[in-house]
Amino acid sequence: MSALLLTAGLCFTARSAVQVTIDNKLYQYDNKPRLAEVLAPVALERNWYWPAAALYQLDSPEPEQLRAELLALIGELLAQYQGDAAAQQSLQAIKTQLTSWRLAKRLAISIDYDAARIKPALNPRFGNGAYLLQLSTRPNHIYLFGAVETEVVLEHRPATPVVDYIVAANTTALAEQSKAMIILPANKMATAGVAYWNQTYSEVMPGAQLFIPLKTSMLDTRFAKLNQGLSELAMHRVLP
């Protein structure tokens, strides 16, 4: 885990080697602090929901590069399927969603103040660069995107299966009907069956994203490539 931080970020000011924004406040360090040191000033301010905590590298170009690649792919598909109203609707909806996202490179580390203080392996050292450390109390929403007419923010409901959330959204004609992807707040992904023949009881954690992919039964493999790219890029979304 620490390797990700040790290599993260080359752009920083002469005043400080590490800059971390937490709750709209900038913290600057001349040294390379460990996670527990960065969390210490804010860890006890509120009852933070650590499973949803996220660390982003702000000076990495990777998320924007992937977004540009996906928008170019969508452009190719829109040109290829000009006479297909269903494809046009689905692709335009995804293009609108994708363009609106705030992105930054999410670093794959676990964030928990108590754990960082106790276990050295969970207390990595920051590398030079600019970061966003996003903390929140327990979220009360989930975010549904993909092959839907418009991205939807839904209230999280305990003991509610995935399929119940999907019913509340307007899916497009090319929406996959048999499965959805759950992107957990901890930045892990799971697949949920949502058709009558493969439905699994999968609950959604508060703060999670639900991705409704496009059908991939068409011969054009670019739709599967677009699904894969969207699920990857969603892990680098900076959610409200």
C-alpha positions as CSV (number, residue, x, y, z in Angstrom):
1,M,0.0,0.0,0.0
2,S,2.7,2.4,0.9
3,A,4.3,2.0,-2.5
4,L,1.4,3.8,-4.1
5,L,2.1,6.8,-1.8
6,L,5.8,6.7,-2.2
7,T,5.5,7.1,-5.9
8,A,2.6,9.5,-5.9
9,G,2.9,13.0,-7.2
10,L,5.7,15.0,-8.7
11,C,4.1,18.4,-8.8
12,F,4.3,20.4,-5.5
13,T,5.2,23.8,-4.4
14,A,8.6,24.9,-3.0
15,R,6.9,25.7,0.3
16,S,6.0,22.1,1.2
17,A,6.7,18.6,-0.1
18,V,3.2,17.3,0.7
19,Q,-0.1,19.2,0.6
20,V,-3.3,17.5,1.8
21,T,-6.8,19.1,1.6
22,I,-9.2,17.9,4.2
23,D,-12.7,19.3,4.6
24,N,-11.7,22.3,2.4
25,K,-8.7,23.1,4.6
26,L,-5.1,22.8,3.3
27,Y,-2.5,21.1,5.4
28,Q,1.1,21.4,4.4
29,Y,4.1,19.3,5.4
30,D,7.8,19.9,4.7
31,N,8.5,16.2,5.6
32,K,6.7,13.2,4.3
33,P,4.1,12.4,7.0
34,R,2.5,9.1,7.7
35,L,-1.3,8.7,7.5
36,A,-1.9,8.8,11.3
37,E,-0.1,12.2,11.4
38,V,-2.3,13.6,8.6
39,L,-5.4,12.3,10.3
40,A,-4.6,13.4,13.8
41,P,-5.9,17.1,13.6
42,V,-9.3,16.0,12.3
43,A,-9.8,12.4,13.4
44,L,-11.8,13.3,16.5
45,E,-13.7,16.2,15.1
46,R,-16.7,14.1,14.0
47,N,-17.9,10.6,14.0
48,W,-16.3,9.8,10.6
49,Y,-17.5,6.8,8.6
50,W,-14.1,5.3,7.9
51,P,-15.3,2.7,5.3
52,A,-16.1,5.6,3.0
53,A,-12.9,7.6,3.6
54,A,-10.9,8.1,0.4
55,L,-7.4,9.5,-0.5
56,Y,-6.9,11.0,-3.9
57,Q,-3.8,12.1,-5.7
58,L,-4.6,15.4,-7.3
59,D,-1.6,15.8,-9.5
60,S,-2.0,12.6,-11.5
61,P,-3.2,12.9,-15.1
62,E,-4.4,9.3,-15.3
63,P,-8.1,9.7,-14.6
64,E,-8.4,12.5,-17.2
65,Q,-6.5,10.5,-19.7
66,L,-9.0,7.6,-19.2
67,R,-11.9,9.9,-19.5
68,A,-10.6,11.3,-22.8
69,E,-10.2,7.8,-24.1
70,L,-13.8,6.8,-23.2
71,L,-15.2,10.0,-24.7
72,A,-13.3,9.2,-27.9
73,L,-14.7,5.7,-27.8
74,I,-18.3,7.0,-27.3
75,G,-17.7,9.3,-30.3
76,E,-16.7,6.4,-32.5
77,L,-19.8,4.4,-31.4
78,L,-22.2,7.4,-32.0
79,A,-20.8,7.8,-35.5
80,Q,-21.0,4.0,-36.1
81,Y,-24.7,3.8,-35.0
82,Q,-26.1,7.0,-36.3
83,G,-29.3,5.3,-37.4
84,D,-29.8,3.3,-34.2
85,A,-32.0,5.4,-31.9
86,A,-31.5,3.1,-28.9
87,A,-27.8,3.2,-29.2
88,Q,-27.8,7.0,-29.6
89,Q,-30.0,7.5,-26.5
90,S,-27.8,5.2,-24.3
91,L,-24.5,6.6,-25.5
92,Q,-25.5,10.3,-25.3
93,A,-26.8,9.7,-21.7
94,I,-23.5,8.1,-20.7
95,K,-21.5,10.9,-22.4
96,T,-23.4,13.5,-20.4
97,Q,-22.8,11.7,-17.2
98,L,-19.1,11.1,-17.9
99,T,-18.5,14.7,-18.8
100,S,-19.9,15.9,-15.5
101,W,-17.7,13.8,-13.2
102,R,-15.1,15.3,-10.9
103,L,-12.1,13.0,-11.1
104,A,-8.9,12.4,-9.2
105,K,-6.7,9.4,-8.8
106,R,-8.0,7.3,-5.9
107,L,-5.2,5.5,-4.0
108,A,-5.9,2.0,-2.9
109,I,-5.3,2.3,0.8
110,S,-7.4,1.7,3.8
111,I,-8.0,4.8,5.9
112,D,-8.8,4.4,9.6
113,Y,-7.2,6.5,12.3
114,D,-7.2,3.9,15.1
115,A,-5.9,1.2,12.8
116,A,-3.2,3.5,11.4
117,R,-1.9,4.3,14.9
118,I,-1.8,0.6,15.9
119,K,-0.6,-1.2,12.7
120,P,2.4,0.1,10.8
121,A,1.2,-1.6,7.6
122,L,-1.9,0.6,7.8
123,N,0.1,3.7,8.4
124,P,1.9,4.4,5.0
125,R,4.1,7.4,4.4
126,F,3.0,10.1,1.9
127,G,5.1,10.8,-1.1
128,N,5.6,14.3,-2.4
129,G,2.6,15.8,-4.1
130,A,-0.9,17.2,-3.6
131,Y,-3.7,15.1,-2.2
132,L,-7.4,15.2,-1.3
133,L,-8.4,13.3,1.8
134,Q,-12.1,12.9,1.8
135,L,-13.8,12.1,5.1
136,S,-17.5,12.0,5.8
137,T,-20.0,10.9,8.4
138,R,-22.1,7.9,7.4
139,P,-23.5,8.6,3.9
140,N,-27.2,8.4,3.3
141,H,-27.2,8.2,-0.5
142,I,-26.1,5.8,-3.3
143,Y,-25.2,6.9,-6.8
144,L,-26.7,5.2,-9.8
145,F,-25.2,5.7,-13.3
146,G,-24.6,4.1,-16.6
147,A,-27.3,3.1,-19.0
148,V,-29.9,5.3,-17.4
149,E,-31.6,8.4,-18.9
150,T,-29.9,10.5,-16.2
151,E,-27.7,9.8,-13.3
152,V,-29.7,9.4,-10.1
153,V,-28.8,10.0,-6.4
154,L,-31.0,7.8,-4.3
155,E,-31.6,7.7,-0.6
156,H,-29.9,4.7,1.0
157,R,-32.4,2.2,2.6
158,P,-31.2,-0.5,5.0
159,A,-32.0,-4.1,3.9
160,T,-32.8,-3.1,0.4
161,P,-31.7,-5.3,-2.5
162,V,-30.0,-3.8,-5.6
163,V,-33.0,-4.5,-7.9
164,D,-35.2,-2.2,-5.8
165,Y,-32.9,0.7,-6.5
166,I,-32.8,0.0,-10.2
167,V,-36.6,0.1,-10.4
168,A,-36.5,3.7,-9.3
169,A,-34.3,4.7,-12.3
170,N,-35.2,5.1,-15.9
171,T,-32.9,2.7,-17.8
172,T,-32.2,3.1,-21.5
173,A,-33.1,0.7,-24.2
174,L,-29.5,-0.8,-24.3
175,A,-29.3,-1.3,-20.5
176,E,-28.1,-4.7,-19.4
177,Q,-31.1,-6.4,-17.8
178,S,-29.4,-9.3,-16.0
179,K,-26.7,-7.7,-13.8
180,A,-25.5,-4.5,-12.2
181,M,-22.1,-3.6,-10.8
182,I,-21.7,-2.4,-7.2
183,I,-18.7,-0.1,-6.6
184,L,-18.3,-0.1,-2.9
185,P,-17.1,3.0,-0.9
186,A,-13.9,1.0,-0.1
187,N,-13.3,1.1,-3.9
188,K,-14.0,-2.6,-4.5
189,M,-16.4,-4.0,-7.1
190,A,-19.0,-6.7,-7.0
191,T,-21.6,-8.0,-9.5
192,A,-25.2,-8.5,-8.6
193,G,-27.7,-10.5,-10.6
194,V,-30.9,-8.5,-11.1
195,A,-33.0,-10.6,-13.6
196,Y,-35.7,-13.0,-12.4
197,W,-33.5,-16.0,-13.3
198,N,-30.2,-14.9,-11.7
199,Q,-31.3,-12.5,-9.0
200,T,-29.1,-12.5,-5.9
201,Y,-29.9,-10.7,-2.7
202,S,-27.2,-8.0,-2.7
203,E,-27.5,-5.0,-0.4
204,V,-25.7,-1.8,-1.2
205,M,-23.6,0.0,1.4
206,P,-24.3,3.7,2.0
207,G,-22.1,5.8,-0.3
208,A,-21.8,3.1,-2.9
209,Q,-22.2,3.5,-6.7
210,L,-24.5,1.3,-8.8
211,F,-23.4,0.9,-12.4
212,I,-26.0,-0.2,-15.0
213,P,-23.8,-1.5,-17.9
214,L,-24.7,-1.5,-21.6
215,K,-25.7,-4.8,-23.2
216,T,-22.7,-6.6,-24.6
217,S,-24.7,-9.2,-26.7
218,M,-24.0,-7.0,-29.8
219,L,-21.2,-8.2,-32.0
220,D,-19.3,-4.9,-31.4
221,T,-16.8,-5.6,-28.6
222,R,-16.4,-1.8,-28.1
223,F,-19.5,-1.8,-25.9
224,A,-17.8,-4.3,-23.5
225,K,-14.7,-2.1,-23.6
226,L,-16.8,1.0,-22.7
227,N,-18.4,-0.9,-19.8
228,Q,-15.0,-1.9,-18.5
229,G,-13.6,1.6,-18.8
230,L,-16.6,3.2,-17.1
231,S,-16.4,0.9,-14.1
232,E,-12.7,1.6,-13.8
233,L,-13.1,5.4,-14.0
234,A,-15.9,5.4,-11.5
235,M,-13.5,4.3,-8.9
236,H,-11.7,7.6,-9.4
237,R,-14.8,9.8,-8.9
238,V,-14.8,12.4,-6.2
239,L,-18.3,12.0,-4.9
240,P,-20.1,14.8,-3.0
